[in-house]
Amino acid sequence: MPHLARLLHLTDSALPTGSFAYSYGLESSATFGLLPSPGALRNYLYSFLQQVVNLEFPFINSCFHLAEGTDELRNLLIEYDAQLLVPPLHRASLVQASNWLRLLASFYPAMGLSGISVRAAEQELPLHFVPAFALSLQRVGFGLDEARTAYLHMALRDQISAAIRLGVLGPMEGHQLQHDFYAIFEELLAAPTSVYYQQATRSGFLLEVTQMFHEDIYSKLFQN
């Protein structure tokens, strides 16, 4: 039970990692009229989570299979950096990684988590949130399934929170929608996922287009 409680704490939205400030394309999607109905929002969220499974999970998987300090892990960090094509998301990911590792280092001082960011800096490697998340959870003793479930939960929670703050749906409606989506987590988590990052694929092309145009929104509540 303490193991589960610690994981729940790490996925708490109150942790100041910076995810609260980003909509990851939801705000621009709403602004450009791509979410005209509750059904459209559901479709958007499902596509968003599918992209998480197709793009982020292979990198998380690889972080759990590759030894730290290897050339393969170095290549993974470079490849993930190249995958982030939207400048605001690229910047946000680096900031979140730094915040995340600093927090976990304070929670687990004996685990040497600061060494992850120190080694990346020494080698001039970009350390983004997804690999930092996976490498740190592995080091403190969480399993791959736990890490993937936690990441999927955080991705959904942040989108629902953004939708509520944007007024796309109300708080009760939003949390009911989040509860409903947990029913498909088993499907998403059970879907065949490439073990290695070289097989990561993109599936939400329209989402990425809206992310790219986020900077052109007249009034922005979120960074993207």
C-alpha positions, 0 to 999 in steps of 0.5 A, spaced: 500 500 500 505 505 501 508 503 494 501 505 491 500 511 495 507 514 493 505 513 486 499 516 487 502 522 490 507 523 484 501 523 479 498 528 483 496 534 479 498 539 485 505 537 484 509 543 481 512 540 475 509 545 470 504 541 467 498 545 469 500 551 465 499 547 458 494 545 454 498 541 449 493 543 443 486 543 446 486 550 447 487 551 439 483 546 437 477 549 441 479 556 438 479 553 431 472 550 432 474 542 432 471 541 438 463 543 437 460 538 441 461 533 447 462 527 442 468 531 438 471 532 445 471 525 446 474 523 439 479 528 441 481 525 447 481 518 444 486 520 439 490 524 444 491 518 448 492 513 442 498 518 440 501 517 447 501 510 446 504 510 439 509 515 440 510 516 448 510 509 450 515 506 446 520 511 449 518 509 456 519 502 454 526 503 452 528 507 458 526 501 462 530 496 457 536 500 456 542 501 461 544 508 463 550 511 460 549 507 454 550 509 447 543 507 445 540 511 451 544 517 448 541 516 442 534 515 445 534 522 448 537 525 441 531 522 438 526 524 442 528 531 442 527 531 434 520 528 435 518 534 438 516 538 432 512 544 436 517 549 439 512 551 445 512 543 447 519 542 446 521 548 451 515 545 456 518 538 456 525 540 458 522 545 463 518 539 466 523 534 466 528 539 470 522 540 475 520 533 475 527 530 477 528 536 482 522 534 486 523 526 485 531 528 488 528 531 494 523 525 495 528 520 494 535 523 496 538 516 497 537 514 489 542 519 486 536 522 481 540 528 480 545 524 476 540 523 471 540 530 469 547 532 471 550 526 466 545 529 460 548 536 461 555 533 461 554 530 455 550 536 452 544 531 451 537 534 451 533 531 457 525 531 456 520 530 460 518 523 458 525 519 458 526 523 465 519 520 468 521 513 465 528 513 468 527 516 474 521 511 476 525 505 474 530 508 479 526 508 485 523 502 484 516 502 480 515 497 474 514 499 467 506 497 467 506 502 473 509 507 469 505 507 463 499 507 467 501 513 471 503 517 465 496 515 461 493 517 467 497 524 467 496 525 460 488 524 461 487 528 467 491 534 464 487 534 458 480 534 462 483 539 467 485 544 461 478 543 458 474 545 464 478 551 465 477 553 458 469 552 459 469 547 454 465 543 459 463 543 467 467 540 473 462 535 474 461 533 467 469 533 466 470 529 472 465 524 469 468 524 462 475 522 466 472 517 470 468 514 463 475 514 460 478 509 465 474 504 462 478 504 456 485 504 459 485 497 459 484 497 452 490 502 451 494 499 455 493 492 452 494 494 445 501 492 442 506 497 443 513 497 440 518 496 445 523 500 442 523 508 441 525 507 434 518 504 432 515 510 435 509 513 430 505 519 430 497 518 429 494 525 431 496 529 425 491 534 426 492 535 433 499 537 431 497 542 426 493 545 432 499 545 436 503 549 431 498 554 430 497 555 438 501 561 438 496 565 433 490 564 437 488 572 439 487 570 447 491 564 450 489 562 457 495 556 456 502 555 454 501 549 449 
